[in-house]
Amino acid sequence: MITTPLTRWFDLQAPVFGAPMAGVAGGEMARAVSLGGGLGMIGVGNLTDPDWLTGQARLPEESDVSFGVGLMAWVLADRPELLAATIAVQPALVSVSFGDPGPYVGPLHDAGIAVATAVNTREDADRATDAGADVLVVQGTEAGGHTGRRATLPLLQEVLAITDRPVLAAGGIATGAGLAAVLVAGAAGAWIGTPLLACPEGLNNAAARQRVRAAGGDRTVLTRAFDIAQGLAWPERWPGRALVNEFTETWHGREAELRGDTRAAEQVRAARRDGDLDHSPVYAGESVGLVTGEESATDVVRRLAADAEVTLRGVPRLLST
């Protein structure tokens, strides 16, 4: 079994944390990841009802496994009830990302809850450390969903050089060898999202899971087109990595024209409502080409950990005596 500071802290059998993907990672996903030996996270979006979170949190609790909750800092200023609901369900870990985590670390610590935050730049890492975050999640541009523009491995090395906090690597990790690579680099585990997108425990539908399984790693795009079309208040510095589809082929790179285009906005809203995947976002990272089958999230976590252990045991063969 692989042990790291974070497996010991959260009593895990695998150094794997499920990314809190809003719209995909609910209580069933969190439970499945935790049953696999990792720590599953429930993703809270900007429109999430606090009562929904309360209900979803019961699922891992019923199986007597720990779980976490992911919040977005840019949302919390206007929706403090989401922080209150999160504290009430008493997760083991809360991530507060995409904005300044500073105002929320104190209340979470006062409730006995550990705090993680995603960092996309060196400056983010400094801010997270100053804010008192317990865990830094280095999220590279390879990651699916909203992310930054730095690659995972260079940023991971940079952050590890400046902090003594446990660090998780996020972006591009979808195999045991990939998990082993970031562990050797110094990470205390991996924060995975894309490898879970085809799991039956996800809140996404079967058509979306099939599209993920059929996609190649070169068919993603980092774009703000979906956010602009829907009028979402996502800060500009975090575009979203999604599968290429008809909408991105039409509008990516033409964002200035897209602003105020009511027909395009209605097209995306209708597509999300009707399940039209050619005109609505399927957020996925560059490792999507490695996700080819439907597999329980429990089995994904166990496979990654087992394969990483095999890889790590083979590392000494690289050294000459």
Secondary structure as GFF3:
##gff-version 3
##sequence-region A 1 321
A	DSSP	alpha_helix	5	10	.	.	.	ID=ss1
A	DSSP	beta_strand	16	18	.	.	.	ID=ss2
A	DSSP	alpha_helix	27	35	.	.	.	ID=ss3
A	DSSP	beta_strand	40	43	.	.	.	ID=ss4
A	DSSP	alpha_helix	50	62	.	.	.	ID=ss5
A	DSSP	beta_strand	67	72	.	.	.	ID=ss6
A	DSSP	alpha_helix	73	76	.	.	.	ID=ss7
A	DSSP	alpha_helix	80	89	.	.	.	ID=ss8
A	DSSP	beta_strand	93	97	.	.	.	ID=ss9
A	DSSP	alpha_helix	102	110	.	.	.	ID=ss10
A	DSSP	beta_strand	114	119	.	.	.	ID=ss11
A	DSSP	alpha_helix	122	131	.	.	.	ID=ss12
A	DSSP	beta_strand	135	139	.	.	.	ID=ss13
A	DSSP	beta_strand	145	146	.	.	.	ID=ss14
A	DSSP	alpha_helix	152	160	.	.	.	ID=ss15
A	DSSP	beta_strand	167	170	.	.	.	ID=ss16
A	DSSP	alpha_helix	176	185	.	.	.	ID=ss17
A	DSSP	beta_strand	190	192	.	.	.	ID=ss18
A	DSSP	three_ten_helix	194	196	.	.	.	ID=ss19
A	DSSP	alpha_helix	206	214	.	.	.	ID=ss20
A	DSSP	beta_strand	220	223	.	.	.	ID=ss21
A	DSSP	alpha_helix	225	230	.	.	.	ID=ss22
A	DSSP	beta_strand	240	243	.	.	.	ID=ss23
A	DSSP	alpha_helix	246	251	.	.	.	ID=ss24
A	DSSP	alpha_helix	255	258	.	.	.	ID=ss25
A	DSSP	alpha_helix	262	274	.	.	.	ID=ss26
A	DSSP	three_ten_helix	286	290	.	.	.	ID=ss27
A	DSSP	alpha_helix	297	313	.	.	.	ID=ss28
A	DSSP	three_ten_helix	315	318	.	.	.	ID=ss29
###
